[in-house]
Amino acid sequence: MLSAFYSEGAVGVVNKGALTLDDAELKITIRKPVKELPIDTKRLVVKGLSDKTTRDGLQSYMEVVSGVEVLSIEFGQQGSAAVTFDKTYGKFS
């Protein structure tokens, strides 16, 4: 699952339809934040990754989809990862 806070960029990703990476369908959820926080325009969290997803595979995928170079990827638990870009992406760029 790819979680994104509501923005024009997030809506654009949702409108692309189903996204698949390493045989896992990425589900996108757009939601409003519980409280107003500054938007991190260089980082996002990806959830629902396959256990077959590699760092290189995710990096290449995110760079193609975003058009921005990935600086780092931090894998979490339950198929999640935090992706940090070298510059802002989407409507923030």
N, C-alpha and C positions, 0 to 999 in steps of 0.2 A: 504494500500500500504506500502510495506517495501522498503525504499530508502536506497541504499548502494552505496558508491563510489566504483569504479572498484577495485577489488582485487581478488586473487585466491579464497579466502573464499566466497566472494559474488557470484562468478561464480558457485561455488559448490552448494550454496543454490538454485540458479536459475535452475541448472541442476536436482535438486530433483523433479521439476515439481510443480504442484499446492499445495499451503499450505492453509489449512483451519483452522480457530479457531472460535468457537461459531457461526457456520453457515455463517461466513463471509470469502470470499476468499481473501487472502492476495495477493495483486499484487506487484510484485517486479520490481523496476526500478533501473538499474545500469547506473550511469552517471559519467562523469569525473567532478571534482570540477572546478568551475570557476577560482579560483586561488589556488595555491599550499598551502595547510594548513597541519599542522601535523595531522596524523591520530590518533584519539582517539581509542585506542585498547581495552577500557573497556566499551564503551558506544555506543548505536545505537538508532535510532528513528524508531518506527513502526507506520505506518499510515494505515487507512482503517479498524480500529477495529470496531467490532459490538458494539452497545450500551449495549448488554448483557454481554460483556467481563468484568470479574471482575479482580481485582488486583491479587488475588490468582491464578485464572485461567491463566492469562498471565504469571505470575511468573513461575508456574509449566511448562507451555508450553515452555518458553524461556530456562529454565534450562534443559529440555529434549533435545531440538533441539541443544543447544550450548554445553551441557555437563559441564557448568560452573554455579556456584551459583550466583543468582541475589541479589544484595545489595539493590537496590531501583528501584521503578517505579514511574514516574511522568506523570500523565495523562494530556494531553493538550486538545485543542479544536478539533472538527471534527474528532473524532476517532483516535487520535494519542497519543503516549506515548513515553517517553524517558526511556530506560532501561539501568541501570548501573550494570555491573558485578563486582564480587570481584577480578577477575584477567582477564588477556587478554584471548580472545577467538579466535577460528579459527586458521588461520595460524600464528597469533601473539603469540600464547601460546607456 
